[in-house]
Amino acid sequence: MDNSDLVKVNFKAIHGQVPANVEEALFQAANLESRQLQYQKSTECLADRAAQAQLKEEMLQVKFVADEKHKSIGNLQVSCAELKQKIADLSAKREALLAKLKQVKEALTQAKQEKS
């Protein structure tokens, strides 16, 4: 109701002349405009709560994705350390095999020299 002035005037005119329950209903109708602001604030509050809930949900989704990325980074760091250790182990094994190969070559050379 945009303008309750007419209702207010009529209410004042019949105040005390009608039953209390009718008077109460007319009083509420006469003061409907004052409730409009309350309604608008309530509507805004509900919209704000809905927006806040949506934002919270989005934040939780972003946090979940960030946590997953963090886990992936942690796994990559562990894998990197493991790969570096494997490289070091294989390099050491290679050096040992090269040393063994050198010994075998020297033994072959010595055997050839003794044969000749």
SULCOR-V350888 format. One record per run of one state. SS is the DSSP state (h for helix, s for strand, l for the rest). FROM is the first residue (numbers start at 1). TO is the last residue. Records with the same first field share a line. If there is no record, write none. Layout:
SS = FROM-TO + FROM-TO
//
This chain:
l = 1-4 + 15-19 + 31-31 + 116-116
h = 5-14 + 20-30 + 32-115
//
